[in-house]
Amino acid sequence: MSGRAELTLKFAYVCVCFMISLVSYRYREKKRDCLFLIAGMAITVVSDFFLVYRDRDYAGFYIFGLAHAAYILRASRNAKKSAAMIVSTYAAGVPLYFTLDPLFATALVYACLFIEDIVTNIYNYRRGIDFPLINRRLTLAGISAFFICDVNVLIFNLPRYVSFPERVSRAAFTAMWVFYLASQLLLSVSGFKYKTKGRV
């Protein structure tokens, strides 16, 4: 299979995960939660389109940040405070474009949003906000797999900037796709209403 065909297959997989999240709305646990989930999955599809088919890292990273913003709002107990934090993160990134390499600035904003996403979801997992444990586990597992994917993206790209073992970089390329695809599947099913004995 050619590299282009493989990327197309992976993009199709992400699209299928988005469709699963759409189906989950009919069998949802909570309306608000599912709407933010669908928003995050939809934004991910758009971001992947720019990264895979247009090779536009700036647009891809910037839009990907919005996906994490959707997941932050999904897990937040205070939507207004979280929204203000997200806007502040993007605003703080504006002057960086004039002082740093634009791609690095974009990646930095993305990283900040991702950290906020992880922290918010860990807090949500521990506090629950009246949400079943299975949904919290699936969501946190998806976000965690997403994080491991991005760590491998960083490792894969290190040879561009520093001397780094090529075999480690190749292994990171495989790992980043494994964890990314896993993250999308876990997130796509995290909004369903499951039969549970309790909500803790």
Secondary structure, DSSP 4 states (H G I P E B T S, - for coil): --HHHHHHHHHHHHHHHHHHHHHHTTTBS-HHHHHHHHHHHHHHHHHHHHHHHS--HHHHHHHHHHHHHHHHHHH-S-HHHHHHHHHHHHHHHTTHHHHS-HHHHHHHHHHHHHHHHHHHHHHHHHH-SS--HHHHHHHHHHHHHHHHHHHHHHHHHGGGTS---HHHHHHHHHHHHHHHHHHHHHHHTTTB----S---
